[in-house]
Amino acid sequence: MSKTYFLVTSLLLLGDFSFLHASFSPSLIEDMAKIVMDNYCSPEKLVGMKEDIASATSNTEVLNIPEGELLASVLSSGVQTTVSDPRLKVSYEPNYVPVVHPEMPPLPAEQLVAVLQSSIKLDILEGNIGYLRIDHILGEEVADKVGPLLVELVWNKILPTSALIFDLRYTSSGDISGIPYIVSYFTEAEPVIHIDSIYDRPSNTTTKLLSMSTLLGKRYSVTKPLIILTSKNTKDIAEDVAYCLQSLKRATIVGEKTAGGSVKVDKVKVGDTDFYITLPTAKSINPITGSTWEITGVTPDVEVSAEDALATSIRIINLRVQVPAIIEESASLIANNYAFESVGMDVADKLRELLANEEFSTVVCKEDLETKLSADLKTISGDKSLKTTTNTPALPPMEYSPEMYIELIKISFHTDVFENNIGYLRFDMFGDFEEVKPVAQIIVEHVWNKVVNTDAMIVDLRNNLGGPTTAIAGFCSYFFDGDKQILLDKLYDRPSGTTTELLTLPELTGIRYGSKKSLIILTSKATAGAAEEFVYIMKKLGRAMIIGETTAGASHPPKVFPVGKSNIFLSIPTVHSDTSAGPAWEGAGVQPHIPAAADAALEVAKGIFNKHLGGQQ
């Protein structure tokens, strides 16, 4: 349906008016539509309107409305619906006097500054945080006349501050030519930046707004925190300033979504009538986002009520002041404690590079910093265990009755005996040796004894996510003979610089499976941590065949380190397996002897054992 026909139809549906004689000229709608077509800033939204102006003028029922103000209201609703833009408004003003913006009065500059200072508020807050509120964006003409004094009386007091809060919550007016002035004080002199494009419909021209290489006074710096406060009353040119600095990633916007105004709005008389149509005749197109803030408003980076915006901004700045020390402390902890020294040093250096490149300059809360730091550490190191973490105290051990232990063990372990007397043992987490020791006899009776007398065994670690490595030596020992100790692995502890030998245990609860019977271990890409250490040892010593997928390539259980007094904690792997014969499993995983999809690995293992054991019978 054409746009103008829809406009007129929608107008007629807005009320049931029945008058004998038309009160206004039939050309009113035609003249109004033509103004919109010739001046509205987004002509692409008017496709089809021109062809239907003629048909629109023949629908005169709406013009029977006898009251001009009521008709204007009906016409406004119709045109806003048609163009989908609430900024278009029709008014009826018989006594309208066009507003003539007065030229700068011929006052001494000092008096002009006094007038301007009534709309400028300056303060230096605790922590050397600058606060600057401007209720009107000055244009080039005013800036040329009073700029030097404003620099001296206002701007030079802001320059020494460590951070700036730029308050635009009350700014609802301004001049387009002031946009480059403000933005340029927060960007580098070179290279010149394309910060905005203004398309003017009546002249059909586009003006590029560029940052300025020369300014009165010094620039604020591109590294000191800049926060812009907004509210639902922040409008027009102030919105453009906020959006430009946000798009350049130079400022963080805190507060409410802005009004969604326009860079330029004109009021045009409709023919020889007392009706006027107000409409946006120019629009902003940001070169970075390819979009605009008009109609929709500027969405804050941190959305809070306008009343809470200042306090929120101060918290953000106080956090950002601490960030360099937090990152430096994190880098030092990793460099001094990460299991692999060369990797730890490299991660620390790259973390410092991210800080120098302002990668942490946009964090807005502690949780935001923790999330970014954790993601960066994982990306830089390739180690999922190197991350931020919580420092939740360990829960006190629960008191279990023997019956409760039995039920818990039944849930934690799964056993079976397949055809040809093939044992099957699955468990999905390694326990701490000291915690397991008191219930070792129960585990032997209710789990181990069910599979120990089989002719071959499948140990299923496809869903084993790891846990403490303290029980590894004991579990490995069940698959070796007790007549001699075997060196399973050497573990290097980075913080202490010591190496510990991991040996089989001479004494065990229950009987050993021994070294003679066949053993297959099932793995998947989820197999991690302590489970990988077990798989690595058994493969290295030739004690088991590995079937499945390459394991996760995680690490030995990490330790938790506090980052200074920030209440942020790092999870840092500090131990690695013996690498004297080449890389171990950390970061790379353990490759299986026989690759197989995780869900098919068990059948592959059973097939191998059935063929082997079945042929012996």
C-alpha positions as CSV (number, residue, x, y, z in Angstrom):
1,M,0.0,0.0,0.0
2,S,1.4,3.4,-0.9
3,K,2.6,5.6,2.0
4,T,0.4,8.6,1.4
5,Y,-2.8,6.6,0.9
6,F,-1.9,4.8,4.1
7,L,-1.4,8.1,5.8
8,V,-4.8,9.5,4.8
9,T,-6.5,6.2,5.6
10,S,-5.0,6.1,9.0
11,L,-6.1,9.6,9.6
12,L,-9.7,8.8,8.8
13,L,-9.7,5.8,11.1
14,L,-8.5,7.9,14.1
15,G,-12.0,9.4,14.7
16,D,-15.6,9.3,13.5
17,F,-15.9,12.9,12.3
18,S,-19.0,14.0,10.3
19,F,-19.2,17.6,9.3
20,L,-21.2,19.3,6.5
21,H,-18.5,21.6,5.3
22,A,-14.7,21.3,5.0
23,S,-13.0,23.7,7.4
24,F,-9.6,23.7,5.8
25,S,-8.2,23.8,2.3
26,P,-8.0,20.4,0.4
27,S,-4.4,21.3,-0.5
28,L,-3.3,21.1,3.2
29,I,-2.4,17.4,3.0
30,E,-0.7,17.8,-0.4
31,D,1.4,20.7,0.8
32,M,2.3,18.9,4.0
33,A,3.3,15.7,2.1
34,K,5.4,17.7,-0.3
35,I,7.3,19.4,2.6
36,V,8.0,15.9,4.0
37,M,9.2,14.6,0.7
38,D,11.5,17.5,0.0
39,N,13.0,17.9,3.5
40,Y,12.8,14.7,5.5
41,C,16.3,13.4,6.3
42,S,15.6,9.8,5.3
43,P,14.2,9.9,1.7
44,E,14.5,6.1,1.5
45,K,11.5,5.8,3.9
46,L,9.3,7.9,1.5
47,V,9.4,5.6,-1.5
48,G,6.0,5.7,-3.2
49,M,4.7,8.9,-1.6
50,K,5.0,11.1,-4.6
51,E,2.7,9.0,-6.8
52,D,-0.1,9.1,-4.3
53,I,-0.2,12.8,-3.4
54,A,-3.0,13.3,-6.0
55,S,-5.2,10.6,-4.6
56,A,-4.5,11.8,-1.1
57,T,-5.9,15.2,-1.8
58,S,-9.2,13.8,-2.9
59,N,-9.8,12.4,0.6
60,T,-11.1,15.5,2.3
61,E,-13.2,14.0,5.1
62,V,-10.5,14.6,7.7
63,L,-10.4,18.2,6.7
64,N,-14.0,18.6,8.1
65,I,-12.5,18.7,11.6
66,P,-13.3,22.3,12.6
67,E,-10.6,22.8,15.2
68,G,-7.1,23.5,14.0
69,E,-5.3,22.0,17.1
70,L,-7.4,18.8,16.9
71,L,-6.7,18.5,13.2
72,A,-3.0,19.0,13.8
73,S,-3.0,16.3,16.4
74,V,-4.7,13.9,14.0
75,L,-2.3,14.8,11.2
76,S,0.7,14.3,13.5
77,S,-0.4,10.9,14.5
78,G,-0.9,10.0,10.8
79,V,2.4,11.2,9.5
80,Q,4.3,9.7,12.4
81,T,2.7,6.3,11.7
82,T,3.3,6.6,8.0
83,V,7.0,7.4,8.3
84,S,7.6,5.5,11.6
85,D,9.3,8.5,13.1
86,P,8.0,10.3,16.3
87,R,10.1,13.4,15.5
88,L,7.6,14.5,12.8
89,K,4.9,16.7,14.3
90,V,2.2,18.9,12.9
91,S,1.1,22.0,14.9
92,Y,-1.6,24.6,14.5
93,E,-0.2,28.0,15.6
94,P,-2.0,31.1,14.3
95,N,0.2,33.4,16.4
96,Y,3.5,31.7,15.7
97,V,6.5,33.9,15.7
98,P,9.7,32.3,14.2
99,V,12.5,32.0,16.7
100,V,15.5,34.0,15.7
101,H,18.6,32.9,17.5
102,P,20.3,36.0,18.7
103,E,23.9,36.7,17.6
104,M,26.6,36.8,20.2
105,P,26.0,39.9,22.2
106,P,28.8,42.5,22.0
107,L,29.8,42.0,25.6
108,P,33.4,41.9,26.9
109,A,34.7,38.3,26.8
110,E,34.9,38.2,30.6
111,Q,31.1,38.9,30.9
112,L,30.4,36.3,28.2
113,V,32.4,33.7,30.1
114,A,30.3,34.6,33.3
115,V,27.1,34.0,31.3
116,L,28.5,30.7,29.9
117,Q,29.7,29.5,33.3
118,S,26.1,29.5,34.4
119,S,25.7,26.4,32.2
120,I,29.0,24.9,33.1
121,K,29.8,23.2,36.4
122,L,33.3,22.2,37.4
123,D,34.5,20.3,40.4
124,I,37.5,18.2,41.5
125,L,36.2,15.1,43.3
126,E,38.1,12.9,45.8
127,G,40.8,10.8,44.1
128,N,41.6,13.7,41.7
129,I,38.6,12.9,39.6
130,G,37.4,15.8,37.4
131,Y,33.7,16.5,37.1
132,L,32.5,18.7,34.2
133,R,28.8,19.4,33.5
134,I,27.8,21.2,30.3
135,D,24.2,22.0,29.6
136,H,24.7,23.4,26.1
137,I,27.2,22.3,23.4
138,L,29.0,25.5,22.2
139,G,29.4,26.0,18.5
140,E,32.4,27.2,16.5
141,E,31.4,30.9,16.6
142,V,31.1,31.0,20.4
143,A,34.2,28.9,20.9
144,D,36.3,31.3,18.7
145,K,35.2,34.3,20.9
146,V,35.4,32.8,24.4
147,G,37.6,29.8,23.9
148,P,40.8,31.1,25.3
149,L,39.1,32.3,28.5
150,L,37.2,29.0,28.9
151,V,40.5,27.1,28.5
152,E,42.1,29.3,31.2
153,L,39.2,29.3,33.7
154,V,37.7,25.8,33.1
155,W,39.7,23.4,31.0
156,N,43.1,24.0,32.6
157,K,41.6,23.0,35.9
158,I,40.5,19.7,34.4
159,L,43.8,18.8,32.7
160,P,45.7,17.7,35.8
161,T,43.0,15.3,36.9
162,S,43.5,11.5,36.8
163,A,40.1,10.8,35.3
164,L,37.1,12.8,34.0
165,I,33.4,12.5,34.5
166,F,31.6,14.4,31.7
167,D,28.0,15.1,32.7
168,L,25.6,15.4,29.8
169,R,22.5,14.3,31.7
170,Y,21.0,17.8,31.4
171,T,22.3,18.7,28.0
172,S,19.5,19.2,25.5
173,S,20.8,21.8,23.1
174,G,23.9,22.6,21.1
175,D,25.5,23.3,17.8
176,I,26.7,20.8,15.3
177,S,30.0,22.6,14.8
178,G,30.8,22.0,18.5
179,I,31.0,18.2,18.0
180,P,34.6,18.1,16.6
181,Y,35.8,20.5,19.2
182,I,34.7,18.3,22.1
183,V,35.7,15.0,20.6
184,S,39.1,16.3,19.6
185,Y,40.1,17.1,23.2
186,F,40.0,13.3,23.9
187,T,41.8,12.0,20.8
188,E,45.2,12.3,19.3
189,A,46.2,15.2,17.1
190,E,47.3,12.9,14.4
191,P,46.1,11.2,12.4
192,V,42.9,13.1,11.9
193,I,39.8,10.9,12.6
194,H,36.5,10.8,10.7
195,I,34.2,11.0,13.6
196,D,30.8,11.6,12.0
197,S,28.9,12.3,8.8
198,I,26.0,14.7,8.6
199,Y,23.6,14.3,5.7
200,D,21.6,17.4,5.0
201,R,18.4,16.6,3.0
202,P,17.4,20.1,1.7
203,S,20.8,20.6,0.1
204,N,21.4,16.9,-0.5
205,T,25.0,17.2,0.8
206,T,27.0,15.2,3.3
207,T,29.5,16.8,5.6
208,K,32.3,14.8,7.2
209,L,33.1,15.9,10.7
210,L,36.8,15.3,11.4
211,S,38.8,15.5,14.5
212,M,40.9,18.7,14.8
213,S,44.7,18.6,14.7
214,T,45.0,22.0,16.3
215,L,43.2,23.0,19.5
216,L,43.2,25.8,22.1
217,G,45.0,24.4,25.1
218,K,46.2,20.8,25.7
219,R,44.3,17.6,25.0
220,Y,43.1,15.5,27.9
221,S,45.1,12.4,26.8
222,V,43.8,9.2,25.3
223,T,44.6,7.0,28.2
224,K,43.0,8.7,31.2
225,P,39.5,7.3,32.1
226,L,36.6,9.3,30.5
227,I,33.1,8.6,31.6
228,I,30.0,10.3,30.1
229,L,26.8,10.5,32.1
230,T,23.5,10.4,30.2
231,S,19.8,10.5,31.0
232,K,16.6,10.3,29.1
233,N,16.9,14.2,28.8
234,T,20.3,14.0,27.0
235,K,19.3,15.1,23.5
236,D,20.4,16.0,20.0
237,I,24.0,17.3,19.8
238,A,24.9,15.9,23.2
239,E,23.8,12.5,22.0
240,D,26.1,12.8,19.0
241,V,29.0,13.7,21.2
242,A,28.4,10.7,23.5
243,Y,27.9,8.3,20.6
244,C,31.0,9.5,18.8
245,L,33.2,9.0,21.8
246,Q,31.6,5.7,22.6
247,S,32.1,4.4,19.0
248,L,35.7,5.5,19.2
249,K,36.0,3.4,22.4
250,R,37.3,6.5,24.1
251,A,34.5,6.9,26.6
252,T,32.3,4.7,28.8
253,I,28.6,5.8,28.8
254,V,26.9,5.5,32.2
255,G,23.3,6.3,32.9
256,E,20.0,6.1,31.0
257,K,19.3,5.6,27.3
258,T,19.2,9.1,25.7
259,A,16.2,10.8,24.1
260,G,16.8,9.8,20.5
261,G,16.6,13.3,19.0
262,S,18.2,14.7,15.9
263,V,21.2,16.7,14.8
264,K,18.9,19.2,13.1
265,V,15.2,19.8,13.2
266,D,13.4,22.5,11.2
267,K,9.9,23.9,11.6
268,V,8.2,24.6,8.2
269,K,5.0,26.5,7.5
270,V,2.5,24.5,5.5
271,G,1.4,26.6,2.5
272,D,-0.6,29.7,3.3
273,T,-2.0,28.2,6.5
274,D,-1.4,28.4,10.2
275,F,-0.2,24.8,10.2
276,Y,3.5,24.0,10.7
277,I,5.3,20.7,10.4
278,T,8.4,20.0,12.5
279,L,10.7,17.4,11.0
280,P,14.4,16.3,11.1
281,T,16.1,17.7,8.0
282,A,19.6,16.2,8.6
283,K,20.9,13.0,10.1
284,S,24.0,11.6,11.6
285,I,25.7,8.5,10.2
286,N,28.6,7.2,12.3
287,P,31.5,6.0,10.1
288,I,32.5,3.4,12.6
289,T,29.2,1.7,13.3
290,G,27.4,2.6,10.1
291,S,24.4,3.4,12.2
292,T,22.9,6.3,14.2
293,W,21.7,7.3,17.6
294,E,18.7,9.2,16.3
295,I,15.2,8.0,17.2
296,T,16.6,5.0,19.2
297,G,19.0,7.0,21.5
298,V,22.4,6.1,22.8
299,T,22.5,2.9,24.8
300,P,24.8,3.2,27.8
301,D,27.6,0.8,28.4
302,V,26.4,0.7,32.0
303,E,22.7,1.3,32.4
304,V,21.6,2.8,35.7
305,S,19.2,5.5,36.7
306,A,20.3,9.0,36.1
307,E,20.4,9.6,39.8
308,D,22.8,6.7,40.4
309,A,25.1,7.5,37.4
310,L,27.6,9.7,39.2
311,A,28.2,7.3,42.1
312,T,28.4,4.4,39.6
313,S,31.0,6.3,37.6
314,I,33.1,7.0,40.6
315,R,33.2,3.3,41.4
316,I,34.2,2.5,37.9
317,I,37.0,5.0,37.9
318,N,38.3,3.8,41.3
319,L,38.4,0.3,39.9
320,R,40.3,1.4,36.8
321,V,42.9,3.2,38.9
322,Q,43.6,-0.2,40.5
323,V,43.8,-2.2,37.3
324,P,47.5,-1.6,36.4
325,A,48.6,-2.9,39.8
326,I,46.2,-5.9,39.6
327,I,47.5,-6.8,36.1
328,E,51.1,-6.4,37.2
329,E,50.6,-8.5,40.3
330,S,48.9,-11.1,38.2
331,A,51.8,-11.1,35.7
332,S,54.3,-11.5,38.5
333,L,52.4,-14.4,40.1
334,I,52.2,-16.3,36.8
335,A,55.9,-15.6,36.0
336,N,57.0,-16.9,39.4
337,N,54.7,-19.8,39.9
338,Y,53.4,-21.3,36.6
339,A,54.5,-24.9,36.2
340,F,56.4,-24.3,32.9
341,E,58.8,-21.3,33.5
342,S,59.1,-20.2,29.9
343,V,55.4,-20.3,29.4
344,G,54.8,-18.4,32.6
345,M,57.3,-15.7,31.5
346,D,55.7,-15.4,28.1
347,V,52.2,-15.1,29.5
348,A,53.3,-12.4,32.0
349,D,54.9,-10.4,29.2
350,K,51.8,-10.6,26.9
351,L,49.6,-9.7,29.8
352,R,51.6,-6.5,30.4
353,E,51.4,-5.8,26.6
354,L,47.6,-6.0,26.9
355,L,47.7,-3.5,29.7
356,A,49.9,-1.1,27.8
357,N,47.6,-1.3,24.8
358,E,44.6,-0.2,27.0
359,E,42.9,-3.6,26.7
360,F,41.6,-3.3,30.2
361,S,40.6,0.4,30.0
362,T,36.9,-0.4,29.5
363,V,36.2,-2.6,32.5
364,V,33.3,-1.4,34.5
365,C,33.2,-3.7,37.6
366,K,35.2,-6.3,39.4
367,E,33.3,-9.1,37.7
368,D,34.0,-7.6,34.3
369,L,37.7,-7.4,35.1
370,E,37.8,-11.1,36.3
371,T,35.9,-12.3,33.2
372,K,38.3,-10.5,30.8
373,L,41.4,-11.4,32.7
374,S,40.4,-15.0,32.8
375,A,39.6,-15.1,29.1
376,D,42.9,-13.4,28.2
377,L,44.9,-15.8,30.3
378,K,43.3,-18.9,28.7
379,T,43.8,-17.4,25.2
380,I,47.5,-16.4,25.8
381,S,48.5,-19.7,27.5
382,G,46.2,-22.2,25.9
383,D,45.7,-23.6,29.4
384,K,42.1,-23.7,30.6
385,S,43.3,-24.1,34.2
386,L,45.1,-20.7,34.2
387,K,42.2,-18.3,35.0
388,T,40.6,-16.2,37.7
389,T,38.7,-18.1,40.3
390,T,36.9,-17.8,43.6
391,N,38.5,-18.5,47.0
392,T,35.6,-20.5,48.4
393,P,36.7,-22.2,51.6
394,A,36.6,-25.9,51.6
395,L,33.6,-27.4,53.3
396,P,34.3,-29.4,56.4
397,P,34.2,-33.1,55.8
398,M,30.8,-34.7,56.3
399,E,30.3,-37.5,58.7
400,Y,29.1,-40.6,56.9
401,S,27.9,-43.8,58.4
402,P,29.3,-47.1,56.8
403,E,25.9,-47.5,55.1
404,M,26.1,-44.0,53.6
405,Y,29.6,-44.7,52.4
406,I,28.5,-47.8,50.7
407,E,25.7,-46.0,48.9
408,L,28.0,-43.2,47.9
409,I,30.6,-45.6,46.5
410,K,27.9,-47.4,44.5
411,I,26.9,-44.2,42.9
412,S,30.5,-43.1,42.2
413,F,31.7,-46.4,40.7
414,H,30.2,-48.6,38.0
415,T,31.4,-52.1,37.5
416,D,30.5,-55.0,35.2
417,V,31.8,-58.3,34.0
418,F,31.4,-58.9,30.2
419,E,31.6,-62.0,28.1
420,N,34.9,-63.9,28.3
421,N,35.4,-62.6,31.9
422,I,36.3,-59.1,30.9
423,G,36.1,-56.7,33.8
424,Y,34.7,-53.1,33.4
425,L,35.4,-50.3,35.9
426,R,34.2,-46.7,35.4
427,F,34.6,-43.7,37.7
428,D,34.4,-40.0,36.8
429,M,36.5,-38.3,39.4
430,F,39.7,-39.0,41.4
431,G,39.6,-38.5,45.1
432,D,42.1,-37.2,47.5
433,F,44.4,-39.9,48.9
434,E,43.8,-38.9,52.6
435,E,40.1,-38.8,52.1
436,V,40.0,-42.2,50.2
437,K,42.3,-44.0,52.7
438,P,39.6,-44.4,55.5
439,V,37.1,-46.0,53.0
440,A,39.6,-48.0,51.0
441,Q,38.4,-51.3,52.5
442,I,34.8,-50.4,51.6
443,I,35.8,-49.6,48.0
444,V,37.7,-52.8,47.7
445,E,34.8,-54.9,49.0
446,H,32.1,-53.2,47.0
447,V,34.0,-52.3,43.8
448,W,37.4,-53.7,43.3
449,N,36.6,-57.3,44.3
450,K,33.9,-57.4,41.6
451,V,36.5,-57.0,38.8
452,V,39.9,-58.0,40.3
453,N,39.5,-61.7,39.3
454,T,38.7,-61.1,35.7
455,D,41.1,-62.1,32.8
456,A,41.3,-58.6,31.4
457,M,40.0,-55.2,32.3
458,I,38.6,-52.0,30.7
459,V,39.0,-48.9,32.8
460,D,36.6,-46.2,31.5
461,L,37.8,-42.7,32.0
462,R,35.9,-41.1,29.2
463,N,33.9,-38.9,31.6
464,N,36.6,-38.5,34.2
465,L,37.3,-34.8,34.8
466,G,40.3,-35.3,37.1
467,G,40.6,-34.2,40.7
468,P,43.6,-34.5,43.1
469,T,46.6,-36.4,41.9
470,T,47.4,-37.7,45.4
471,A,45.7,-41.0,44.7
472,I,47.4,-41.7,41.4
473,A,50.3,-43.7,42.8
474,G,48.0,-45.9,44.7
475,F,45.7,-46.6,41.8
476,C,48.6,-47.3,39.4
477,S,50.1,-49.7,42.0
478,Y,47.1,-52.1,41.6
479,F,48.2,-52.8,38.0
480,F,51.8,-53.6,38.8
481,D,53.4,-56.4,40.9
482,G,54.5,-55.7,44.5
483,D,57.9,-57.3,44.3
484,K,59.6,-54.0,43.4
485,Q,58.9,-50.3,43.3
486,I,58.4,-48.7,39.9
487,L,59.0,-45.1,39.1
488,L,55.8,-43.8,37.7
489,D,56.6,-40.2,37.1
490,K,58.6,-37.2,38.3
491,L,56.7,-34.1,39.4
492,Y,58.3,-30.7,39.3
493,D,56.9,-28.1,41.7
494,R,57.7,-24.6,40.3
495,P,57.2,-22.5,43.4
496,S,59.6,-24.6,45.5
497,G,61.8,-25.7,42.6
498,T,61.7,-29.3,43.9
499,T,61.1,-32.6,42.1
500,T,59.2,-35.4,43.7
501,E,59.3,-39.0,42.5
502,L,56.0,-40.8,42.1
503,L,56.5,-44.5,43.0
504,T,54.3,-47.5,43.2
505,L,53.2,-48.4,46.8
506,P,54.6,-51.5,48.4
507,E,51.4,-52.1,50.4
508,L,47.8,-51.9,49.2
509,T,44.3,-52.6,50.5
510,G,43.1,-55.7,48.7
511,I,44.9,-57.7,46.1
512,R,46.6,-56.4,43.0
513,Y,45.5,-56.9,39.5
514,G,49.2,-57.4,38.6
515,S,51.2,-56.6,35.5
516,K,50.4,-59.7,33.5
517,K,46.7,-59.4,32.6
518,S,45.7,-57.1,29.8
519,L,44.4,-53.6,30.4
520,I,42.6,-51.1,28.1
521,I,41.9,-47.6,29.2
522,L,39.1,-45.6,27.4
523,T,39.5,-41.9,26.9
524,S,37.7,-38.9,25.4
525,K,38.4,-35.2,24.9
526,A,36.7,-34.7,28.3
527,T,39.3,-36.8,30.1
528,A,41.3,-34.3,32.1
529,G,43.7,-33.6,34.9
530,A,44.5,-36.4,37.2
531,A,42.8,-38.9,34.8
532,E,45.3,-37.8,32.1
533,E,48.2,-38.3,34.5
534,F,47.1,-41.8,35.1
535,V,46.6,-42.5,31.3
536,Y,50.0,-40.9,30.6
537,I,51.8,-43.1,33.1
538,M,50.2,-46.3,32.0
539,K,50.9,-45.5,28.3
540,K,54.5,-44.4,29.0
541,L,55.2,-47.6,30.9
542,G,53.5,-49.8,28.3
543,R,51.1,-51.2,30.9
544,A,47.8,-50.4,29.1
545,M,46.4,-49.9,25.6
546,I,44.6,-46.6,25.2
547,I,41.5,-46.4,23.0
548,G,39.3,-43.4,22.3
549,E,40.1,-39.7,21.8
550,T,43.0,-37.5,22.6
551,T,42.5,-36.3,26.2
552,A,41.8,-32.7,27.2
553,G,45.4,-31.5,27.7
554,A,44.6,-29.9,31.0
555,S,47.1,-29.7,33.9
556,H,47.9,-31.0,37.3
557,P,45.5,-29.5,39.9
558,P,46.2,-25.7,40.1
559,K,46.8,-23.7,43.3
560,V,44.9,-20.5,44.2
561,F,46.8,-17.3,44.7
562,P,45.4,-13.9,45.9
563,V,46.1,-11.0,43.7
564,G,47.4,-8.4,46.2
565,K,44.5,-7.0,48.2
566,S,42.1,-6.8,45.3
567,N,39.9,-9.8,46.4
568,I,40.7,-11.3,43.0
569,F,42.2,-14.8,42.9
570,L,44.1,-16.7,40.2
571,S,44.1,-20.4,39.5
572,I,47.7,-21.2,38.5
573,P,49.0,-24.7,37.7
574,T,52.3,-25.1,39.5
575,V,53.3,-28.7,38.9
576,H,54.2,-30.5,35.7
577,S,55.2,-34.1,34.8
578,D,58.7,-35.1,33.9
579,T,59.6,-33.7,30.5
580,S,63.2,-34.9,30.3
581,A,62.2,-37.4,27.6
582,G,60.0,-34.9,25.8
583,P,56.7,-33.1,26.3
584,A,54.3,-34.7,28.8
585,W,50.5,-34.5,28.6
586,E,49.9,-31.0,29.9
587,G,48.5,-28.7,27.1
588,A,48.7,-31.5,24.5
589,G,46.7,-34.4,25.9
590,V,47.5,-38.1,25.7
591,Q,47.0,-39.6,22.2
592,P,45.4,-43.1,22.1
593,H,47.0,-46.1,20.6
594,I,43.7,-46.7,18.7
595,P,41.7,-43.6,17.9
596,A,38.0,-44.0,18.2
597,A,35.0,-41.8,18.8
598,A,34.3,-41.6,22.5
599,D,30.9,-43.3,22.2
600,A,32.3,-46.2,20.2
601,A,35.5,-46.8,22.3
602,L,33.9,-49.4,24.6
603,E,32.7,-51.6,21.8
604,V,36.1,-51.4,20.1
605,A,37.8,-52.5,23.4
606,K,35.3,-55.3,23.9
607,G,35.9,-56.4,20.3
608,I,39.7,-56.6,20.8
609,F,39.4,-58.5,24.1
610,N,36.8,-60.9,22.8
611,K,38.9,-61.7,19.8
612,H,42.0,-62.2,22.0
613,L,40.4,-64.1,24.9
614,G,37.9,-66.0,22.8
615,G,40.7,-67.4,20.7
616,Q,42.5,-68.7,23.8
617,Q,39.5,-70.9,24.9
